[in-house]
């Protein structure tokens, strides 16, 4: 088959596969089938040394899993963003009249920042494995088992993996065979009726393997391309040897083919080489004796080769290493020959800096192209032997980038200036925390994410719990509702309301409400870290159920006053103490929770303002609102709507065990009901003192850290196992808006210089700039001119 591809006279026959099926399996040639898995980037280069060792160990396990009967190909692709998208991409739709103005400005800002990117490349990583089988039906279970084990091994190093569909594999091949050309493939267009196959969509118009008489490159259509082979390696390789090539701001694809040798055959092969070297040594010694030289003096090359071979044998026999047949290739392309030569020079010099020689595959560019394609089949007969460690040290993880499809903007990568786009819905656990010192850009980042969600997810609901009154501008400007709870406000919220969970069973409703009232009762206690006694819990549970029973008999919803009256009627002394703590919430200026609700969360965006409440009252109010949010979350889940919840000063919920218990259960339960919750704090140490808070952080896949005090930075570094480099991204030397974003396995350093404009005014919380903005708006708000301001007197 290789001979046939090499001798092919047409483009169709020259491409190195026969068929691709809808499930993503490719028939490479008769009896050989392959599948490709895409896996995500992880934060390796900036991780702690012990974490790097753990990742390296997992990477070794991945290669060791594949046996001698299978072929494995690792591919890293740097794909340039189409030129027509740079500076003209629509990140957010502008068809909603309420948000069109902000969407248009946001699109302009992001396109301007996109032009600032160092490379504007999309980096993708693939693992392709091929097995022999008489038919595709026989290959499916083999490939499924290999895919499952590969995904499981990658998950151990926090790299999410998924198998490519047939359409995605066709698009991947199209990007390498027809660089810069869009893929127009559709399964409806192939079949017996049309006479077309997948090859008709990926084949270039022409392949010229001797353009202008050169045998070291080729042309695919109008594009100049070249494949280089990595054929000589230094005695020591670093884990940056591939990463430095991958980081080059040029379009390229690196492919590594490895095939394991059977363990016994590998040992026999090395022993045979050692025996051959022993014979060479004996011959050298006999020659030296005849010539009268010292027979112990051996040629240095022979001496070191023998030592390396013996070391290799020791690794194979005693250190659980395997031996692989290795081929490394680098493919790059450019619109002109001169530009191609410049790119090749960058690749060669970067490889040489890492003790690797990269040479052109003269007269074998066709074989090189087919070997670069992620099909799991190596056509290039330029190989060498490597151990597991030597293969695994060639890490495919370079500068961490984060660019989720449909993701919101969180800043620019501090190292590459590329956009950082994260879609929290793609994370295993979208819950998260945002933390930073005052003035670090924390509130700005949260408002920006709220705007991201408003523009990118028009069906989602957003609720903000705002103890400082900071978020009303961004909510009001996008057509949302602002609720204000204060002694002088006429806003009422009934903690007993069950309107949004009426579809649930009564027992489930009671369980939820009892949990909530235990937390509310905790919020009324002045004794900060004391837990509710068991007697108090029993009394509260009894009185909550009695309040619903009495009110239900009268056909109404109970109020806090009913609960207070029932408490006072109980015979226990503890009940009177609980009632006394509730008294101020039932009558007087703070009784706005003792009325039937006159507010709802029917608007898509809601801000709940607690600014005018005392600190103790805020905790009570936040828990009361959280219970309403939980009810709303259930209703939204039934409608297929995601609920986004933002809780500022979240550390206030960690002042009492019962509140912590309630909030922790709410946090864990919310993930199952499409809740994306975010806790915001400037006092990280206070929050992280609590074990439940630490567990919530560790079970959340989204953490955005801005500038931290030394004490807070140490707490985060210890909890999240940060390296010194990662901790430096959140120290006091950084600017406002900079920080570290942790999203799943990705850890990306951020910077953000957001330009001034309408969006900046919405997000800004700097007191002097906000005050200046308000002064500038005053005349436009209808203020009448004062004396002497109306005009000139005659």
N, C-alpha and C positions, 0 to 999 in steps of 0.2 A: 504493500500500500504506500509506503514512504517513497518507493521508487516511482510509483505511478504519479504521486503528487509532484515529485521532482521533475518528471518528464512531461507534466501537463502542458498543453498548448493553449488552454483557455483559462480565464480567471475562475470560472465555475469549478473546474476540476482541481485547481491549484489550492483552494481553501481546504484546510485540514479537518473536515468532518463530513459526515454523510447526512444525518438527520438530527433535528431537535424536536422533542415532544413537548406537549403542553405542560406536563408536570416538571419540566426543567431538565429532564434527562437527555443527554446527547449521545447519539451513536457516532462515535469518533471514526470508527472503521468496523468492519465485520468482526464481531466477537469482542469489541471493546466499547464500554459505556462509561460515561462520566456524569458527575453532578457538581454544581458549584454552590458554595455557601458564602454569603457576604457576612463579614463580622465587623463590629464597630471598633473605633479607636479607643484606647485607654491611656490614662496618665502614667506612662512608664518612665520617661526620661527625667521627670522632676520628682519622682517618688523617692521615699527613703530607701536606703541600701537593702534593708531586710525585705521591703516590699518588692524591690526589683528582683531579689533572689527568688522570692516566691513566684513572681510572674515568670521568671526564667525557668524555674522548675516545672511550672504548668505548661510552658511552651515546649519543653523537652518531652513531657508526657504526651502532648498532642502528636508529635512526630513519631514517638515510640509506639503509639497505638497502631499505626498503619503497618501492616505486615509486608512481606516480600512479594505477595501476590497482587499488591495494589501500587498504583503510581500516584504521587501527591504533587500538587503544584500550588505554590504560594504566589499570588499576584497582587501588586500594589499599583494602582492607576492614579496618576495625576491628570485629571481631565479639566481642560480650561473651560471656564464659563463662556458660552457663546458671546462673541463681541457685541451682537445686537442687544444682549441683555444687560451688559455693563452700562450703568447710567440710565437705563430705560425700563427697568424691571418694575412690575406692579406687585409690590409686597402686600398691599391692602386694597380692597375694592372701594370704589368711590361712588357707588350707586345709592347709598343711603343718605338722604338729604340732611339727616341730623348729624352725621359724622363726616360727610364728604370733604368739608374744609380741612379737618384734621388728617384724614386719610391722604389727601393730596399733598399736604405739607410733609407728612411722615414719609411718603414715597420719595419725595424730592430729597429729604435729608438722607435717607438710606442709600439712595443712588449716588449721592455725592460721596458718602463714606465708602461705598463699594469701590469707587475709583481710587480710593486711598490704599486699598489692599495691596500687599506686596506682590501677590501672585495671581489672585482671583482664580484659583484652582480649586476644584472639588476633588478630595482625596478619597479613594475607595479601596477596600481590602477584600480579597477573595481567597478562598481555599477550595481547590478543585481536586477531586479524587476520582480515579478511574479503576474499574475492575473488569476482568474478563468474564464473559458469560455467553452462552449460545444464543440468547434472545433477550429482548428488553424485559420480558416478563421475569426471566431468571435473574436479571440484574437488579430489579427493583428492591427486593428484600435485602440484598447485599449492600446496596447504596444507602437504603434507609437506616440500616444498622450503623454504618459508618457515619452517616450524617448525624444521627442521634448522639453517638459517642463524641463526635467532634464538637457539637453544640454544647454538650454537657461539660466537656473539658474547657472550652472557651468561657463558659459561664463561671467557672471557678476563678478565672482571672478578671471577672467582671466585664467581659466583652460579649455583648449580645450578638447572637448569630441567627441567621435565617437562610433557608434555601431559596435560591432564585427560581422564579417561574420560567417557563419557556420563553415568554415574551421578554422578560428581563435579560435572559441570556442572549437573545437575539440583539437587543439594544446594546448590550456590552460588547458583543463582537462588532456591531456596526460602528461603535465609537473608536475601535482600534483599526478596523479595516478602511473605514471612510471617515477620517478625522474631520471634525467640524461639520459633518453633514447630518441633518436630523434623521431619525429612524422613523420610517413611515409604516412600520410593520403592523399587521392585524391578522389574527387567525382566520378571519372571514375571507381574507384574500388568497389563502393557500388552499390547495386541495386538487382533486382530480378535475373539477370543473374548470378551474383557471389554469391548471398546468404549472402553477408556481409552487416553489418551496421556500423555506426560510432563507436559503442561499441567495435567492433572487433579490432579497432585501438587504443583504449585508455585503454582497460583492461590489467592489468598486468598478468604475467603468473600464479601468485598465490597470494592469500591474506591469511595470517596466523594471526588470531586474538588472538592466545595464543602461541606466540613463546617462546619456552623453558619454557612453563607453566606460563608465565607472562600475566596478564590481563590488564596491564596498557599501553601496546604498541602493535604494530603489525608489520608484515613484508609484504612489497609489493615487490614480487620477492626476490631479495637479499638485499633490502634496509630496514633498521630499521626506523620505523616511530612512532610518538606519537602525540596525540591530547590532548591539555590542555584546560580547561574551566576557564574563568574568572568569579569567582562566588562570591567574596566578595570585596566590594569597601569601601574605606574610605569616611568620610563625605565630604571631599573636594578633587576634582580632578583638576589637572593642565592640560594645553593643551599639555604637553609633555608626558602624561601618556602612550599614544600609540606610540608616536614618538620615545621614548627611546627604546622601544622593536623593532620597525621597524629598527632603526639604528644599531642593533646588527649585526655583520658580520657573520651571520649564515643563511643558507637557511631556509625560513619559509613562512607561509601564515597566515595572521590574517583575520578572518571573523567575522563580526558583523551582526547579524540578528536583525532587529527591525520591529515590527508590531504595528501600531498605534491602540489605542483603540478609539472607538467612544467617542466624547467629553462628551455627556450626561452620557454614561455608566461609563466613567472614573470618573466624578464628583460623581456619585452615589456610585461607588466602594470606593472612598476615604471617603465619608461621612459615609458609612457603617463601615469602619475601625475606624473612629473617634467615632462612636456610641459604637462600641465594646470596645474601650479604655475607654470611659466614664463609661461604665458598670464596667470595671475592676477597675477604680478609686473609684467608689462608693463602690464596694465590699471591696477594701483595706481600705477605710475610716471607713466603718461599723465595720470591723474587728479591726481596731485600737481603736475605741470608746469602744468596748466590752472589750478590753484588757487594757484600761486606757491610751493609747498612744495619742500623739498629732495627730489628724486626718489630719492635713495639711502636714505632712511629708509623701511624697510618694516615692516609689522606683524610683531611678534615671533613670533606663531604661524605665520605664513606662512614667515618666514625659517627658523625651526627645523624646520618640516615639510620644507622643501626640503633642508636639510642632512641630516636623517635619511633621506630618500629617496635622496639621493646616496650616503650611507654604506651603505645597504641594497644598492644596485646594485653598489657596490664589493665587498661581501661575496659577492654572488651570482656576480659575474664573476671575482673574483680570489682569494677565500678559501674556495672549495669549500663554501659554504653553500647550503642549499636553502630554499625557501619553502613553508610549510605553512598549511593552513586549520585553525585551532585552536578547539576548544570545551572549556572546563573546567567541570566540574560537581561539586558536593558534596551528598551525600544523607545525612540524619540522621533518626533516629526516636526516639520516647519514648512511654511509656504515657499521658502526659497532655499537654494543650496547653501548660500552663505550663512543664513540664519541657522540652518541645520548644523553646519560645521561649528558655529559658535556654541550651540547647545551641547554637541558631542564633546567639545573641548572642556566645557564646564563639568560634564559627567566624568570624563577621563581624569581630570585633575583632582576632582573631589574623591574619586575612588582611590587614586594613587596616594592621596593624603591619608587614607585609611588602610594603606598597605595592600591594596587590591589593584591589579592591572586589568584594565578593560580594553579589549582589542576589537576591531571590526571583524565581522564574519565575511571575509572576502569570498566571493563566489558561492556563498551559502546564505544569502539574505532571504531566499524563499523559505528554506528550512527554519531560519531564525524567526521569520514572521509567524509561521505555523506553530512554533514552539512557544512564542509569546502569548498567543491566543489562549485564554483560560479554558482549555479543553482536556487537560490532564495527559497530554501526549507529547513526548519530547522527540523532535525530529533532528536535533543537533547532536552529533556524536563527538562533542567536546565535553568531557566530564573528568571528574576527579573523585577520590574517596574522601569522605568527611565523617567524623563521629557525630553523635547526637548533639553534644555540646557545641561543636563547631557550626553545625547547621542552625541550632537554636539561638546562638549569639547574634545571628543576623536578624535582629529585631525589626519588624515592619512598623513599629510605633515610633513616629517622629514628633514634630511639634504638634501638640494637641489642638485640633480644630473642632468646632461644634457648629454644625449647619443643618439643623433638622428642617425637612420640608414642612412648610406651613408654620414654622416657629416664629416666636416673637423676638424682638431685638433687645439684647441685654448689654450691648457695648461692642467694642472692637477687641480682637485678640491683641494683647499687649506686645506679643512677639512678632506677629505677622501683619497686624492691622486689618486682617480680614474680619468680616462681620461675624458676630457670635449670635446665632439664631437657635433658640431652644424651644421645642414643643413639649411642654410638661406632660401632656396627655400620652406621649410616647414612653415616658419613664415607667418603670415597674411600680413605683409608688410616687405619685405626683405631689404628695404633701411636701411642704418645705418651710424653711426659715430664712429670714433676712435679718442680718445683724450688723451693727456698726455704731461707732461713736456719734454723738451729735455733730452735725456738720460734715459727715463722711459721704453724704449722697444717698443714704438709706431710703428716705421718704421719696426722693426723686426717682430712684430705681423702682420702688413699688408702684408709684403713680404711672410710670412708663409701662410697667407690665400690665397694669389695669387697662391702659389705653391700647396696648397690644391685643389684649383679650377682647375688648370692645370691638376693635376693628377686624380682627381675624376670626372671631367666633360669634357671629351675629345672633345665634340662638341661645348662647349660654347666659346664665344669670350670675350677677356679681353682687356680693354683699360685703360692705366694709364696716368693721367695728372701729370707731374713730374716737379714742379718748382725748385727743388733743385738738380736734376740729380742723385737721389739715387737709382732708380729702374731699371736702365738699366742692371745691372749684372744678376738679376733673369730673366729678359725678354730675354736677349741674350742667356743665358745658356739653355733656353727651346725652342730655335728656333724661337723666336719672332723678331719683327722689331723695331728698335729704330729710331724715328724721332727727329731731333734737329732743333729748330727754333732759329736762331741767325743772327746777321748782316753779319757774314762771312759764313753762310751756304747757300747751294743752294736748300733748301727745301721751297716749295711754297704751299700755301693752299688758295683756292679761297672761301671766305665766301658766294659767290653767287651760288656755285655749288648745283645742284639739282639732281645729277645722281642717288642717292639712294631713292628719293621720286618721281621719274618720274611717278609712277603708281597712284599718288594721283591727285585730281582735282587741277586746276590752282588756284582757290580761296583758297583752303587749303594751297597750297604751298606759296601763297602770305602772308597769315596770319602768317605762321610760320616764314617767312623771315623778315617780318616787325617787329615781336617781337624780333628777333635776332638783327636786326640793331638798334632798340631802345636801346637794352642792349649794343651793341658795341659803340654806340654814347655816352652812359653814361660812358663807360670805358675810353673814350678820354677826359672826363672833369676833370679838376684839382680840382673843387669844390666838395669835397668828398660826403657830404650827401645831396646835393641839387638834387631835382627831375628835370627831363626834363620838360620844359614848354610845355603847350598844343600846342603852335604854332610850336615848334621844332618837336613834334611828328607828326603833320600833314605834315610838310615839308618833314620829313624823309620818311614817308609812301608814299607820292606822288612821291618822287624821286626814291625810290626802285622800284615801279611799272613802272615808266618811263624807268628805266635802263633795266628792263626785256623786256619791249615793244620794245625799240630801238634795243637791241641785238638780240631779237627774230626775228625781221624783217630781220636781217642780217644773221640769222642761226647760231648764236653763243651764248655762255654763257657770261653775263656781267661780268666786272671786277670792282674792287674798284675804279679804275681810271674813269670809266664811271659814276659811282655814284658821284664821286667828281666833274666831269665836269658838270653834270646836276645840282648839288647843286649850283655851281658858277653862273649858268645861271638863277637861280630863282630871281624874283624881290625883295623878302623880305631881309631885313638886317640880320635877324636871319639865313637865308640860308648861307650867306657869313661867318657868325661866325662858323656855323657847318662845312662848307668846310675848313675853316682855321684849325679847330681841326683835320680834317682828312688828312691834307696836308702831314704830316710827314710819314703817312702810305702809301702814294701813290707814293712818290718819295724819293730817297735817300736810306740810309742804312737800314731803317725799312720797305722797300716796298715789303717784301716777301709775303704779303697778297694781292698784286696787280698783281698777275700772275695766269695763269691757274694752277690748282692743278697738281703737279707732284708726289703726295703721295696719297696713298689709305689706307684703313683699311682692306685690303683683308687678311692679315695675322691673324692667330688666336689670337696672343698676340701682342699688340702694346704699346710702351712707347713713349709719347710725352714730350720731354725735353725742358723746358723753362728757364733753369738755367742761360743762358747768356742774358736774357732780363731784362730790368729795371722793377721795381715794377708796374708802371702804364701800361707798355707794356704787362706785364704778364696777367693782368686782361683782356685786349683786346684779347690777344692770347687765353686764356682759353675759353672766350665766343665764339670766332670763332671756336675753336675745338669742343666745346660742341654742336654747331649747326651741325657740321659734324657727331658727335656721335649720335645726335638725328636722323639724316637721316639714319645712319647705323642701329640704333635700330629698326626703322620701317622695314627695309629690313630683318633684322634677325628675327623679329617677324613673318613676312610672311613665313619664312623658318623654323619656330619652334625652333629657336636658342636663348638661353639666352645671354644677353649682360651684362658683369660685368664692371662697371666703378669705378675707384679710382681717387679721386681729392685731392691731397695733398695741404696743406695750403688753405683749403676751405674758411677760414675766409676772404680771399681777395675778395671773391665774395659778401661780405656783406658791401661794401663800398659805394654803390649807390642804391637808390630806384629802378631804372629801372632794374639794374642787379639783385637785390634781387627778383623783381617780375618775371623776366624771369626765374631765376634759380629755384624759388619756383614752378612755373608752370611746368617746365621741370621735377622736382623731383616728383611732384604729378602725372604727365602724364606718367612718365616712368614705374611706377608699373603696369600699364595696358598693357604694351608692353614688358613684360619679361626683364625689366631692374633691375639689382641689383646694386645700386649705394652706394658708401661709401665716406663720407667726412672725411678728416683727418686734425686735427688741434692741435696746441700746445698753441693756444690763445683762450681758450674757452669763457672767459668773453666777449671779443670783439664780438665774434660770437653771443653769447646768449643775447647780448643787444638788438638784433633785434627781433621783434615779429614773423616775418616770419621764422626766424631761429629756434626759440623756437617751433613753430608749426611743423616745419619739423622734429625736434627731437621727439616731442611727437607723431607724426604720423609714426615714424620709430620703428620697432620692434627689431632692432639690435643696441646695443650701447656697445662699449668696452672702458672702462676707465682704464688708467694706473695712475701712480703717478701724483697728481695734486697739484698745489700751494694752499695755504689756501683760496685765493680768488676764484679760479676756483672750488675748492672742494665745497665751500658754494653754488656757482651758480648751480652746478650739483645736489647737495643734495636738494636744494629748488625746482628745476625744476622737478626732478624725485621722489620727496617725499621719500628720503632715510631715513632710521633709522640711529641712531648713529653707530650701528655695521656695516651697509653697507658702511657708509661714512669712517669708519676706514680702509676699504679695499683699499682706494685710497688716503690715506694721505701720508705725506712725509716720514713716517717711513718705507714704504714698499720697497722691492728690485726692481730692474729693471726686467721687465717681469711679475711682479705681478699686480693684479688689480681686477676689477669687470666686469663680462660679463652679460649684460641684454639681454635676447633673449626671446621675448614674455613675458610670465608670470614668466619666470625663472630668478633668480638673483644668479649667481654662483661666489664665490670668486676664483681667479685663482692664480696659481704659475707656473713657467716654468723655468726649468734649462736645456736648450737645449744643448745637447752635441756637442762638436766641430767636424767638419767634412766638407764634401763638401757642405751640405745644410747650415750649420752654416756660412760658408764663403759667401754664396749667400745672406743670410739674414742680416749679420752683418753690422752695421753702426758705430761702435766705431772707431773714427779717428785713434787712435794709432794702433789698430789691423788691420784695413784696410790698413794703410800705411805699416805695417810690411808684410802683405800678398802681397802687390804690389812689395815690395823689394824682397821678396822671389821668385816672378814669373819672375822678370826681366831677369835673365840669360836664362830661358826657352823660353822667347819671342824672342830670336834671337840676343841678345846683344853680340857683339864681345868682346873678352877679350882685355883689355887695355895693354899698355906697361908693360912688365915684368910679364904678366899673362898667356902668351901663353905656357910656358914650360921652363925647365931648359936649360941654355946655356951650350955647351960642355966645 
